Amino acid sequence: MSGIKNKINKFKELRTSRKLSFSFIIAVIIFAQIVGILSIIAISSLQQIISNLRIPEGVIYLNIDVYNPESMEASIPYYIQNQGIYGLNDLFIEAEIFINYIDETTSKNITAKIFSKADGIPKCEAFSSLIGNFSGTFSSFNVTAIVEFNQNFDFEKSFKFLTNIKFRAKYFFNLITFSIALNNIDLTGG
């Protein structure tokens, strides 16, 4: 009799084990479906977020005064609208401003970096907007390049200010990192 009881107990244990295994498999499948749906929602809302990024948002302000270098300033306005269901984290902007001119003494086309700054900006929560200015002062300027421009600029030729802007952020529990780069934005409008 004890042999039959042992077989019945083993059969009950096996049945319980199969139920647990089946429940575990169902839980894994449901979890995978939920993660898949959340990923699709995140990617579609990320596309909308990227289309609503405006960097620069308006006019880039540039004050270059070699006679009073402490007052030099550059300011790049930005507008970030996050209509997604997750926050944007670790937002980072890098900006460079170049001056392109003809050197009077050599008649060569010179492109010199006169401003450079990289820094983080506040996070943008879900369903909110972030409006601000990415600014740099005297310490972000290359005064030597500005002085060389002042001394060697051919006043019969034109010059241009060009800007490169890079934006980076993390989304969807910091699992998705995306970057946007804008190069050679002409500040003079031409």
N, C-alpha and C positions, 0 to 999 in steps of 0.2 A: 503494500500500500504506500509505503513511504516513497517508492520510486515513482509512482503515479503522481503523488503530491508534488514531488520535486519537478516533474515535467510540467505540471499545471502551473506551478509558481514561475518556472522559466518562461513558459508561454505568456503569462501575465506580464512579466518583466519586459519581454520582447515587444509585446503589444504597447506597453507604456513607452518604451524607448522609441518605437516607431511613431507614436503620437507626438512625442517631444521633437523628434527629427522633422516630422511633417510640419509642426507648428513653427519650428525654427526656419525652415525653408520658406514658408509663407511669409513670415516676418521679414526675411531678407528680401524677398521679391517686392513686398509692399514698400520697404525702405528704399530700394533701388528706384521704384516708380516715383516716389516722392522726391528723391534727389534729382531724378531726371526732369521732372516737371519744374522744380525750383531752378535748375540750371537753364532750362529754356526760357523761363520768365526773366532770369538775371541777364541772359544774353540779349533778349529783345529789349529790355529796359536799358541796357547799356548802350545799345544803338541810339536810343532816344536821348540819353544823357550826352553822348558825344555830339549829336546834332544840335544840342542846346548849349554847348560850350561856346563862349565868345571871349577869345583871348587874342588880340586886344579887343576890348569893348569900348570903342570910341577912339579918341585922339591920344596918342602917346606924347606925354609932356617931356620936353628935354630942355634943360637950362644949362648951357655951357658958358662959363665966364672965367677965362684964364686969368683975369686980373683979380678975381675974387673966388678962388677955387673952392673955398669952404661952402659957397652957396650953390655949387653945382648939384643938380638933381635930375633924375629920370624917373618917370612914373608911368606904369603900364596898367590901365584899368582892365579888370576882368569881371566876367559874369558867368557863374556856373549854376545851372538849374538842374537839380537832381529830382526827377520825377519817378525814380526807381524805388523799389521797396527795400533796398539796402543802402547803407551810408557809403560815401566816398571817403576813403582814409588815405593817409600818407600823401596828401597832395603836395606837389613839388613843382616849382617853376624855375626855369633857367632862362635868362635873357642876356643877349649880347647885342650891342649897337656898334655898327661900323660906319666909318666915313670913307666914301670913295671920291677921290679927286685926282686931278692932274698935277704932278709936282712941277713947279715952275723951273727949277734948275735942270732936271733930267728929262722933262717932258714924258715921264712915265706915269701910267695909271697906278695909283696907290690905293689900297684898301687897308685901313688901319682900324683895329679894335679900340674903341674909346670907352666902352662901358661893358662890364660883365658882372652878373650877380646870379647866384643860385640859392634858393631858400624855400623852405616849406611854408604852406599857407594853412589856415584852419580847415578842419574836416567839414564836409558838407553832409548833413544828415539826410535821411530819406525824406522825400516830399518837401524839400526846402530849397532855398536859393542862397548863393554866396556872392556878394558884391564887394569888391575891394580894389585896391591899387597895390600893385607890386612895385615897390619903390626902392631906389638906391641913391645914396648921397656920395659925397666926395671920395670916400674910401673905395667905391665901386668903379671909379673912373680911372682911365689911363691918361694922366695929365701930360705925360711926355708926348704921347701920340697927338694930343690936342694942340700942344705947343708947336710940334713939327708941322701940323696942318696949317696953323696960323702963320708960320714963318715961310712955308714953301708953297702955299696955295697959289695957283695961277688964276688971278681974278678975272681973266678973260674967258675962262672955262667954267663950266658948271660943276657942282658937286652934289652928292646924294648921301643921305643917311639911310642905312640898311639895318634891319633888325632880324635876328633869329630868336625864336621863342620855342622852348620845349616845355611840355606839360606832361606830368606823370601822376597817376593815381592808382589806388587799389580798390577793388569792388568785390562784392559777394564773399563776405567773411575773409577778406584779403587773399582770396584764391586767384582772382583775376587781376593782373596788372596790365594797364594799358598806357600808351604814350602817344602824344601828338607832337609833331614838329612842324613849325612854320619857318621857312627860310627866305631870306632876302626880301622882307617886307620893306617897301620903299616908303619912308616917312615923309618925303617931299611930295608924294602923290603923283609922281611922273614915271 
